[in-house]
């Protein structure tokens, strides 16, 4: 082994080495980091095993080392031929060892030495025997697996025989036989997988050593070896992930700073879009989360003056969610704790503003005896709704239920006297939906089912009265979706499938009516995702994958058309791709 020093000339800068040949590789930085990690680990391993190595401090020493080794390799080449003429087992073991060395000794100067010394001929001969060696390893692995499975089967049968009850003994024996049959069915697949992975050229040195130990010493020793390497592997992967995140964040830094500039220039929509895009790629970046947190607070403050309290509440609630994430990631950070307190304080301010409005609306509703009194009552119900929203955001579920309940009483009365006012007809549905959400959060499933069921009756009537009204159709699908959630929580999976299916039909129609409406497209993806998760729970794996593939298609289409995908949507997309790709 030749180790080139810092003063040796190189044809490329160090940051250009070890990059993937494929220009479209999805993650060049991670690929580069992994290759370098493998190189350093391999060099350290060879040094620890007292292998011969030659440090070259400069180009002159490097040239002398190459010339000297060229002559030595010529002699080794003559010995090579003699090795290949020995018995088959010795030949196979030698080729297996050399294959591992050649695959991972990637220093270009060593390859030059092999060519110069006539080693290339031997290298070609080596790869002619790869298929034969892989076959030998596979047979050995299969034999060790069969031995381990047989031992496990004997142990399980012996444990079953210890049961004093004959019925329990019979059940345990049947279970042992079923497990044994299942394990045997996986032998060929597992044994072949080792050879396939090595054949792809992507196997790490640890995987190669695992394969060797498994074929030579068996399953127990293979498991013990990986246990000894576990900490190193996990640390390597974590280090690589950290390097990738650092690289991403360095590239995204100009966008993050530009978002702050746009905010200072009075371009909140543009700033919000940039913050959202940055966090969709690096959702756990503390600096970006902190910047977005203060942006949302500023927008909430602005909304209290220039738009509506509902807009302010939306931004304050999102700011509180971000502050809680930051605090959870580092509870010792006083700054994050301060952010949580600030966000909570904004919600208290919003609560006070709504309560002040409620007092005014209540007085007006009492003193106004004209026809406009009904409108005053509706304003009062709206304030109850807003108070319930603030209480929910603060986690005060009892207060939220009280506010929504008070609003519902008014809304039901108005729906009776205002039969010609469609908004008044819908208001009770809104409160039933909110009350169902509170009951779900409290774990009161029967109460939630009752509230959602009452809302479904209203939504069904409204949707039937005007099939072209997308709002009524969406309300109906939300009711079905909520009832499905309750049924899942209650373990009533058949009822849940029926409710989700009814909702899916409506979501499909709405999404087909407006392909540019990302919210409706996302709602459709959620419907498919819930049906997929439910099918998985019911052991219907193929049906689950079919539903998940629909989710992947919808979210991918949204992304490809330049529409917004939240960080949560991107996580769902990545997770479902893994699930769909996994073998059953």
N, C-alpha and C positions, 0 to 999 in steps of 0.2 A: 504494500500500500504506500502510495506517495501522497504526502500532505504538502500542498503548495502554500508557501508563506505569503505575507502581505505584500512583499516587494516583488513577487512574480507578476509578469505582465499578463493581463487578461484581455480577451477580445470583446468583452461586454462588461458594463458596470454591474456591480454586485446585485443591485435591485432589479436587474434584467435577467438574472439567472434563475433557473428552476421554474420558469413559467410554463403553463400548459401549451402544447403545440396548437391546440384548437383555439382559434381567435375568438370563438363564441362561447368559450367556457364560462359557466354561470358565476364562478367565484375564483378568479385567478389568485387573489391574495391568500385564500385558504389553501388552495392547491400548493402554492409556493411555500407557505409556512409548514405544511405537512411534509413536503419533500425535504426541507432543510432539517426538520426535526428528525426524520428518518436517517438522514446522512450523519448528523451528529451522534445519534444513538448508535448507529452502526460502527462509526469510528471508535467511540468509547468502548463498545463491546469488543472490538478487535484488540484494542490496547489492553483491556482487562484480561483477555485470553492469551496475552503475550504473543500476538501475531507480529511478524516482522513489518515494520513501517519505516519510511524514509522521509524525514522532514526536509524540505527544500526551502532555504531562506531566500534565495534569489534565483534568477534565470540560469546563471552559470552552474550552480549546484544542481539545479533541476536537470540540465542537459547531461551532466556527468552521471547522475543517477540513472537516467534513461539508457545511456550507452552501456553502462555496467550491467543493468538488468536485461538488456537485449541479449547479451551473450549467455547469461544464466538461463534465460527462458528457452534458448535454443537447446540446451541440455535437457531441460524439463520436458520439452516437446518430444524428445526421443523416449523419455520414460513414459510419457502419456500413452504412446502406442502399446507399450508393454502392459500397461494397466488394463487397457481395453481387451486384451487377449486372455485375461484371467477369467475365473468362473463367473457365472451369471449373477449370483447374489452379490458378490463383491463389486461387480461392475455396476449393478443397480444402485447400491449404496453410495458408491463414489459419484455417480452421475447425479443422484439426488442432492448430495452435498454441494457439488459444483454448480448445479442449477440455481440453488439459493444464493450462492456467492455472486454468480454472474448477473442475476436479476437485480441485485440491489447495490453492487459496487458500481456506482454511476459516475465516478470521477472521469472526465474525458481523457486525462493523461493515462489512466490505467488501460482504457480501451486502446489507446495508441500503442502501449507496450505489448498488448496481446497480439495486435496485428503485426508489429515489427518482429516479434519473436516466433511467429508461425502459429500463435495460439488461435487465430481465427478458424483454422481448419478444425481444431478440436472443439471450438465453440459450435460450429455447424454440426459436428458429430453429436455433440451433447443434445442439441434440440431435436435431432432425429430420434432420440431415445426418450423424449419427454412423455410422449403418449404411453409408452410402455411402462415408465416409472409411475405415472399417474394411476395406471391400471393396478399396479402392484399395491400402491398406497391405499387405493379405494378398497381393494380386497382385504387388506389388513384392518382398515378402519371398520369395515363391515363385520369382520370377525370379532373385533373387540366390542362393538355395539351389541352383537348377538349375545356375547358372554355376559355383558352388563345387564341386558334386559332379562336374560334367563335367571340371573342372580336376584334381580328385583322381584321377579315373578315368584321364585321360591320363598323369598322373605315375606311377601304379601300373603301367600297361601299359608305359611306357617303362622302368621299373625291371625289369620281368619280361623285357623284350627283351634286357637286358644279360647274362642268365644264359648261360653257355657250354654248358650241358647242355640238350638239347631237352626232356627229360622234366621237369626242374625248371622250365624255361621255360613248358612247358604247364601245370604245376600252378599256377605263379604267375599266369599269364594267367586260368586258370579261377577262381582265388581272387579276382582283381581284378574279374572279371565278376560273380561272386556278390556281392561287397561293393557293387559299383555298383548292382545290382538292389535290394539291401536298402536302400541309402541313398535311392534314388528312391522306394521304397515309403513312406518316412517323410516325404516332402516336404509332402504335404497336411496330414498330422497336425501337423507341426511349425509350419507357417505358420499354420494355423488356431488352434493353441494360443496364439500371441501375441495374436491378436485376442480370443479367448475370455477370457484372463486380464485384459486391459484392460477388457473389457466387464463383468466382475464388479464393478468398482469397488474391487478390492483391490490393484491394481498400484501399486508404489512409484514414486517419481520416477525412480529408476535404471532400473527396468524399462521405463518409458515412453520414456526416452531411448534405451535399448537397442533398443526396437522402432523408434523413429524412425531411428536410425543404420542398423539392419539394412535397413529399407525404402529408405533414401536412398543409403547408401554401401556396403552389402554386408556379407558375413560377416566378413572380415578386420578391418574397422574396428569392427564390433560386438564381436568378441572382444577387440580392443585396448582398447576403452572399458571393458568389464567388468574387464579386468586392472587398469586404473587405479583402479577403484572397489573392488576386492576387499578391500583392507585396511580401508577405511571400513565396508564391509558387515559383515565379520567382527567388527570392533570393536563395531559397533552391536548385533549379535546377542548378543555376549558380555556387553555392558553390560546389555542387557535381561534376559538370563538371570540375571545377578548380582543385579539389582533384584528379580526374582521370588523367588530363593532367600532374599534378605534379608527380604522380606515374609513368606514362609512361616515362616521361622525365628522372626521376631518373634511371629507368631501361635501357634507351637508352644512358645514358651518357657515358658508356664505349665504345660503338660503335662510338659515335661522336668523342671521344678523339683518338680512334684507327684510324679513318679516317685521322686525323691530323698527326698521327705518320706515316701512310702509305705515305702521301704526302711528309713528310720530308725524307723518305727512298727512294724516287724516284719511287713510285708505284702509279702513278696518276689514272690508270684505276680502281684499287682496291679502292682507296680513293673515286673516283667519284661514284662507285657503293654503297659504304657505306653511303655517304651523301644522295644519292637518296633514299635508303631504309629507312633511319631514317626520312627523310622529307615526305615520303609516309605515315608514321604513324602519325607524328606530323608536319603537313605542316605549322603551324603558330608559331613554336618554334623559338623565336628571336635568341637564341644562335646558333642553328643549321643553320639558314638562314645566319647569319653573317659569320660563319665559311665557309659555301659553297660559299658565295660571294667572299671572299678573295682567296679561292681555284680557282674559275673560272677566276679571274683576273690574277693569277699566270700562269694558263694554257694558257690563251690568250697571255700573254707576251711570254711564251715559244713557242707557235705556230708560232709567227711572225718570229722566228729564225729557228725552227726545222721542222715545217710542212708547213702550208699554211696560207695566210691571211684570207681565208674563215673559217678555223678552229678558228682563233683568233676572227673573227667577231662573230661567233656563241657563243663563251664563253663570250665575252664582252657584247653581247646583253642579254644573260641570266643573267649575273651579274647585268646589269642595271635593268632588270625586278625585280630581288630580292631586289635590293636597293630601288626601288620605292615602293615595298610592305612593306618593313620595315619602310620607311618614312611615308607611309600612316597610318600605325598602331600606330605611335607615332610621329606626326609632330614636337613636342617640343624637340625631341632627336637630338642633334647636330651631334652625331655620324652617325645616319642614313642619315642626310642631306649631310654629308661629303661623304658617300658611293655613293650617287646619283651623286655627282659632279665628283668623281673619275671615275665611270663607264662612264659617259658622256665624260670625257676627253679621255678615251681609245678609244671610238668611233671616236673622233676627230682625234686621232693618226691614226686610221685605214683609215679614210677618206683621210688624208694627204698622206699615203703610196699609196693608190690607185690612187690619183691624180698625184703623182710623176710617177707612172707606166704608167698612161694614157699619160703623156707628151712624154715619151720614145716611147710608142707604136705608137703614132701619127706621130712622126718624122720618125720612121722606115717605116710606111705605105706610107709616102709621097716620101721618097727617094728611096725605093726599087721598081724597075721596073721589077723585075724578076717574075717568076711564084709564088715565095714564097710570093709575095705581098698579095695574097688573104689570106694566113695564117696570115700575119701581120694585115690585116683588121679584121680577126676574133679575134685576140688577143685584138685589139682595142675595139671590141664589148663586149668582156668579161670584160674589165675594166669598160665600161659603166654600165654593169650589176652589178658589185661589188659596184660602186659608188651609184647606185640606191638602193642597199641593205642597205648600210650605212645610206643614207638619210632617208629611211623608218624607220630604227631602231631609228633614231633621231627625227622622227615625222615630217621631212621636206618633205611634200608630193609633193609640186610643184617641188622641186629639184629632187626628185625621178622620177617623171613623165618625166622631161626633160632628165635625164640620160637614162631611159628606152627607151624613144622615139628616142634618138640618136642611141642607140644600135640597135633598131628595123630597122632603115633605112639601116644600114650596113648588118644586118642579112638577110633581104629580098633580097638585092643585091647578097649576097653570095649564097643564096638558088637557085638563077637563074643560076649562073655560075658554081656552084658545085653540079650539079644534081646527081652525083655519090657518094657524101659524105653525109651519113645519118645524121651525127651530124649537118651538116650545114642545112639540111632540117628541123631538129627539132628546131633549134635556134629561128626562128620567133615565134614558139609556146610559148617558154619560155618568150619572151618579151611581147607577147599579154597577157599571164597569169599575168605577173607582172603589166602591165598597167591596167588590169581589177581590180587587187587588190587595186591599188592606187585610181582608180575611185570609188570603193566601199567605201574606207576609207573617200573619200571626199563627199560621198553622191550623186555622179553623176551616177545614176543607168542606164540611157540610154547609157552613154559612157562605163560603165562596161559591159553591155550586148553586145555592139558592139565588144569590145575587146575580151571577152570570146567567142563570136560567131565566130570571125575570127580564134581564136585559135582552136575551135572545127573543123573547116574545115580542118585545117592542121593535127590535131590529127586523124581525121577520115580517111584521105588519108593514113597516115603512118601506122595506125593499120590495115587497109585493105591490105596493101602491105606485111605485115609480121605478121600474127596472132600469131606466136610463140614468138614474141618480147614483153616481159612483160613490158618493159619501155614504148613502144608505147601504149599498152593496158591501163597502168596506167594513162598516159597523157590524154587519151580519157575519162576515168572515172572522172578524175579531172575536165575536161572541162564541163562534164554533171553536176557534183556537183556544180561547180561555177555558171552555168546558173540557177540551181535550187535555189541557194541562192539569186540571183538577182530577180528571179520570186517571191520568198517569200517576199522580201523587197518591191516589187511592188504590192503585194496583188494578184498576179496571181497564185492562189494556184493549179489550175488544171495543168497549165504548169509546176509548180514546181514539182508536183507529177510525171509527165511524165519524167522530166529530172532526178530526183532522182532515179526513177525506172530503167531508162536506165543505169545509173551509177552503181546501185546495181548489175545488171546482170554481169557486168565486175568485180566488187569487189569480188563477190561470186566465179567466176571462178579463179581469181588470188589466193584468200585465200585457195581454195580447192587444188590448185596446190602445195602449200608449207605451211603445217600446222605449221611449226617451225618458219615461218617468222612473228614475232610479229607485225611488222609495217603493213603488209597486213591484218592481223587479226584485228588490231585496226582500219584500214581504213574501213573494212567491218562493224565493230560495229558502226562507225560514220554514215555510210550510213543508217543503220537500225534506229539509233537514230533520224536522221533528218526526215526519213519517219514517225517515231512514233510521233515526235513533230508536224509534218504537219497534220497527221491524227487527233491528239488531237485538233488542231486548227480548223479542219473541222468537229468537233463534232463526229468523228468516234472512240469512246472510246475503243471498243473491238479491232479494227484494230490497234490502237495505242499501246495497251497493248501487242498485239502479236508481234509487231516490237520491243518493249522494252524488252520483254522476250528473244529475239534473242541477244540483246545487253548484257543482264545480262549473258547469257550462254557463249558468246564469251569472255567477260572480265574475267569471273570466270575461264574459261579454261586456259586463258593466265596466270592467277595468280597461278592456281594449277600446271601448268607445269614449274613453276619457272622462267617464262619470266617476263620482266620488265613491271610494271604498274605504270604510273606516278601518283602523288597526284591528278591531275585533273581527271584521269580515275577512281580513287577510289571514288572520290566525285560523279561522274556520276553514278557509280555502286550503291552507297548507295541511291542516290536520286531516281533512277529508281526502285529499290527494294521497296521503300516506295510507289511510284506511282502505281506499279503493285499490291501491297498488298491492296491498298485503295479500298473501296467499290465504285461502280459507282454512 
